[in-house]
Every structure is written in C-alpha cells, then in structure tokens.
C-alpha cells in the first residue's frame, strides 16, 4: 500500500543484464539514475529476488507485472524464464507477463500457451522493438488464445529511441482491425501513445470500454499537456499505473506525482491499482 492506496506497477522490466543490448543498459542508467537499481543485481547480472522484493515493498508496491521481451534487434532478449525466480520468491507481489514475436515464435499460439502455463497473467507485444505490426495476421492465433483465456493484451504504443526500433508500428490506430475482429479482447496501450499518438490513444480509450491507457514512461506532471485536448479527470479513469522500471525516477515518486495532479481521491485510487484489478483478472486475489 502507498498512502492508503493499493499500488500496482503494471510495467516492470526485470531483465538479466547479459541478455540485453548495450542501449538498454544506457537507457536504465540515464532514466533510473535517481534510484539504486544496479544494487539489486548480483555479480553475474541477475536480479537477486530478496533484494528486489525488499525494494518494491519499500516503494509501497503490492504487485508488479514483470515483462519479458523477445527483440534481438533492439533491446535484446528478455525470456520469461528469467523472471520466474522473482515470482517463485514472492508470487503475490510478482506476476509474469508473456511475450511473443511472430518473427521468432511458431506456432505462436503454442508458445503463448506455454508461457501462460508458466503463470503469465497477460500478453505483452512489442511491435516497435520486434519489427512487426500489431495487426499482422500472424498474431491472430495469439489474440484468440488471450480472448479465450480472459487475459489482456498489452501493446507498446509509443516512440522508442533504441537502435533497431521501428516507430511506425507504434500507432494505436493499427489496433483498430484487431478490436473489430476480436470483440471482448481487452487491450492496454502501454506508454499511452507517447510521441505522436496521444490523441489516438485517448480516443480509443474513451470510445472503447475494453481499451485502457498505461502510463509507463510518461512523467505524470506532463499528462495534462500530453492529453490537453481531453478532459483529464474523465480520461484518468481509464489510466493504469506503470513505471517502465528501472528507467524511472522511482515507483513511489511517480505514484505520488499522479496524486498531485488534482484528481479526486477515487480516481487516484483507480489509477494506482483499482483499474489494474479490473483489467487483470489474476490480480483480484489482492482484494482479499
């Protein structure tokens, strides 16, 4: 809990350092320099579960969604197996999120099902780093699996400066066909349209009950500017808190910055954790 609110960080990169491209380490060092994230690693570049658990507990985090990613051209490989030691250490606080790349995984539904069996509570797609469109028909078997399993799909919707990225795939409008073809599928727009697509992300979130905006990588104080064409009090009720850890000034710091936006207490509680409980069914045990 943080300041009386359930706090869920829906966007955490808990990667092993040896599997990553140098640009990932540079990104973490630049944007995470205000907190001691390197101290959570051992000499071999693996996160130490006890240290990570203590860190997120001190930040007031009740649950953290641990992302994996298969993007060898941009950020490197972050296989789901690498986050499982954290999950095993504290399965209530740490929850794994699956990821697939149509250039690497075939049959894609079989790989996704394998990761769900490992405990994945959602699917994360990274079109920008993986070099594919989220509307690629090759992904449709994965969307079918998610809809049938009742788990959401998180899609990176925002620019990236990592070498090897393809920012043309970050447009939320690319999901329009997916939303048409898979009614009932819940989609979370990670990074909220960062760069050129804030309006598109906001429109989708407000017009579709099953579309949500996740705030990873967005400085909270800038949200009124990013979504200036929309009623922030109304739009914030579709926000899900996420940090993009370790590339963030601090989890609690960002969460408190949300509370400083002048939103009512109920909306702040929804952003901090209430909306994530609604979107991610596997997290509802936190209510007990």
C-alpha positions in Angstrom: 0.0 0.0 0.0 1.1 3.6 -0.6 -0.6 6.4 1.2 -3.7 4.2 1.8 -4.0 3.0 -1.8 -3.3 -0.4 -3.3 -0.4 0.2 -5.7 0.2 -2.0 -8.7 3.1 -1.3 -11.1 1.9 -2.8 -14.3 5.2 -2.3 -16.3 8.4 -3.6 -14.8 11.5 -4.8 -16.8 13.2 -7.4 -14.5 15.8 -8.5 -17.1 19.1 -10.3 -16.8 21.8 -7.9 -17.9 23.9 -10.3 -20.0 21.0 -10.9 -22.5 20.5 -7.2 -23.3 21.8 -4.9 -25.9 24.1 -2.1 -24.6 21.5 0.5 -25.4 19.2 -1.0 -22.7 21.8 -0.5 -20.0 22.4 3.0 -21.2 18.7 3.7 -21.0 18.4 2.3 -17.5 21.4 4.3 -16.3 20.1 7.6 -17.7 16.4 7.4 -16.7 16.9 5.4 -13.5 19.9 7.2 -12.1 18.0 8.6 -9.1 17.5 5.2 -7.5 20.0 2.3 -6.9 18.6 -0.3 -9.3 22.1 -1.8 -10.0 22.4 -2.8 -6.4 19.6 -5.3 -6.9 21.8 -7.4 -9.2 24.4 -9.9 -8.4 27.9 -10.1 -9.9 26.6 -12.1 -12.9 23.9 -9.6 -13.8 20.9 -11.5 -12.4 18.4 -9.9 -10.1 18.5 -11.1 -6.5 15.0 -12.0 -5.5 15.3 -11.0 -1.9 16.7 -7.5 -2.8 14.1 -6.9 -5.5 11.3 -7.9 -3.2 12.5 -5.6 -0.4 12.9 -2.7 -2.9 9.4 -2.9 -4.2 8.0 -3.4 -0.7 9.7 -0.2 0.4 8.2 1.6 -2.5 4.7 0.5 -1.4 4.1 -1.8 -4.4 1.6 -4.5 -3.7 2.0 -6.2 -7.1 4.4 -5.7 -10.1 3.9 -7.1 -13.6 7.2 -8.4 -14.8 7.6 -8.1 -18.6 9.6 -10.3 -20.9 10.5 -9.4 -24.4 12.0 -11.1 -27.5 13.5 -8.2 -29.5 17.0 -9.2 -30.6 17.4 -6.2 -33.0 16.6 -3.5 -30.5 16.7 -4.2 -26.7 17.8 -7.8 -26.7 16.2 -11.0 -25.3 14.3 -11.0 -22.0 12.9 -14.5 -21.8 10.1 -15.3 -19.4 12.2 -17.9 -17.6 14.4 -15.1 -16.3 11.6 -13.5 -14.2 10.4 -16.8 -12.7 12.9 -16.7 -9.8 11.2 -13.4 -8.6 7.8 -15.0 -9.0 8.8 -18.0 -7.1 10.2 -15.9 -4.3 7.0 -13.9 -3.8 4.2 -14.9 -6.1 1.8 -12.5 -4.5 3.9 -9.4 -5.3 5.4 -10.5 -8.7 3.4 -11.7 -11.7 4.9 -12.7 -15.0 3.7 -11.3 -18.4 4.1 -13.4 -21.6 5.5 -12.0 -24.8 5.7 -13.3 -28.4 7.3 -12.2 -31.6 5.9 -13.5 -34.9 9.4 -13.4 -36.4 10.7 -15.8 -33.8 7.8 -17.9 -32.5 5.9 -20.5 -34.5 3.3 -21.8 -33.9 2.7 -18.6 -31.9 -0.3 -19.9 -30.1 1.6 -22.8 -28.8 4.4 -20.6 -27.4 1.9 -18.3 -25.8 0.1 -21.2 -24.2 3.4 -22.5 -22.9 4.1 -19.1 -21.2 0.6 -18.9 -19.8 1.2 -22.4 -18.2 4.3 -20.8 -16.6 1.9 -18.3 -14.9 1.6 -15.4 -17.3 -1.2 -13.1 -16.4 -1.2 -11.1 -19.7 0.5 -10.9 -23.1 2.9 -8.1 -23.9 3.5 -7.3 -27.6 6.4 -5.0 -28.6 5.9 -4.2 -32.3 8.4 -1.2 -32.2 11.3 -3.3 -30.9 10.2 -6.6 -32.5 9.6 -5.1 -36.0 6.1 -6.2 -36.7 2.6 -4.6 -36.9 0.1 -5.5 -34.1 -2.4 -6.1 -36.9 -0.2 -8.8 -38.5 -2.5 -11.8 -39.1 0.3 -14.0 -37.8 -0.6 -12.6 -34.3 -4.3 -13.6 -34.6 -3.8 -17.0 -33.0 -2.3 -15.3 -30.0 -5.2 -12.9 -29.8 -7.6 -15.8 -29.9 -5.7 -17.5 -27.0 -5.9 -14.4 -24.9 -9.6 -13.8 -25.5 -10.4 -17.4 -24.7 -8.2 -17.3 -21.6 -9.7 -14.0 -20.5 -6.3 -12.2 -20.2 -5.5 -8.8 -21.6 -3.0 -7.8 -24.3 -0.5 -5.1 -23.6 0.8 -3.3 -26.7 3.7 -0.9 -26.8 2.2 2.3 -28.3 4.9 5.0 -28.2 8.1 6.0 -29.8 11.4 4.4 -28.9 15.0 5.6 -29.4 16.6 2.2 -29.2 18.7 1.4 -32.3 16.8 -1.0 -34.4 13.4 0.2 -33.5 10.5 0.7 -36.0 8.4 3.5 -34.7 5.9 3.2 -37.5 4.5 0.3 -35.6 3.6 2.3 -32.5 0.4 3.9 -33.9 -2.6 2.8 -31.8 -4.7 3.0 -34.9 -3.0 -0.2 -36.1 -5.1 -1.9 -33.4 -8.4 -0.9 -35.0 -8.8 -4.1 -37.0 -7.8 -6.2 -34.0 -10.5 -4.6 -31.9 -13.0 -5.3 -34.7 -12.0 -8.9 -35.2 -11.7 -9.8 -31.5 -14.7 -8.2 -29.7 -14.3 -8.6 -26.0 -10.5 -8.7 -26.1 -9.0 -6.2 -23.6 -6.1 -4.1 -24.9 -3.8 -1.9 -22.8 -1.9 0.8 -24.6 1.5 0.9 -22.9 3.1 4.3 -22.9 -0.2 5.9 -23.9 0.7 6.9 -27.4 4.0 8.6 -26.4 5.4 10.8 -29.2 2.8 11.5 -31.9 -0.3 9.5 -30.8 -1.6 10.8 -27.5 -4.9 11.8 -29.1 -5.3 8.5 -30.9 -4.7 6.6 -27.6 -7.1 8.8 -25.7 -9.8 8.5 -28.3 -9.6 4.7 -28.3 -9.6 4.5 -24.5 -12.7 6.7 -24.2 -14.6 5.2 -27.1 -13.9 1.5 -26.3 -14.8 0.0 -23.0 -12.1 -2.6 -23.4 -9.2 -0.3 -24.2 -7.0 1.2 -21.4 -4.0 3.6 -21.2 -1.0 2.5 -19.2 1.3 5.3 -18.1 4.7 3.7 -18.3 7.5 6.0 -19.4 5.3 9.1 -19.1 6.2 11.8 -16.4 3.0 12.2 -14.5 3.3 16.0 -14.3 3.2 16.2 -18.1 0.0 14.2 -18.5 -2.2 17.4 -18.7 0.0 18.6 -21.6 0.0 15.2 -23.4 -3.8 14.9 -23.2 -4.6 18.6 -23.4 -7.4 18.0 -25.9 -9.3 15.8 -23.4 -10.9 16.1 -20.0 -8.1 14.7 -17.8 -10.5 13.9 -15.0 -12.6 11.7 -17.3 -9.6 10.2 -19.2 -7.8 9.3 -16.0 -10.5 6.8 -15.1 -9.0 4.8 -18.0 -5.4 5.1 -16.7 -3.4 2.2 -15.3 -0.3 3.0 -13.3 3.0 1.6 -14.6 6.6 2.9 -14.4 8.8 1.2 -17.0 11.2 0.3 -14.2 14.2 0.6 -13.9 14.0 3.6 -16.3 12.0 5.8 -13.9 12.9 8.3 -11.1 11.1 6.0 -8.6 7.9 4.0 -8.2 6.5 5.8 -5.2 7.7 9.1 -6.5 5.7 8.6 -9.8 2.7 7.3 -7.9 2.6 10.4 -5.7 3.0 12.6 -8.7 -0.3 11.1 -10.0 -1.9 12.2 -6.7 -0.6 15.7 -7.2 -2.5 16.2 -10.5 -5.6 17.4 -8.7 -7.7 14.3 -9.4 -10.3 13.3 -6.9 -9.3 10.6 -4.4 -11.5 7.9 -6.0 -9.8 8.4 -9.4 -6.3 8.4 -7.9 -7.1 5.0 -6.2 -8.3 3.7 -9.6 -5.1 4.7 -11.3 -2.9 3.4 -8.6 -4.4 0.0 -8.5 -8.2 -0.2 -8.9 -8.2 -0.2 -12.7 -5.5 -2.9 -12.8 -7.6 -5.1 -10.7 -10.4 -4.7 -13.2 -8.2 -5.3 -16.3 -6.0 -8.2 -15.0 -8.3 -10.9 -13.5 -5.3 -12.7 -12.0 -4.6 -9.8 -9.6 -8.0 -9.9 -7.9 -6.6 -12.0 -5.1 -5.1 -8.8 -3.9 -8.5 -7.7 -2.8 -8.5 -10.5 -0.1 
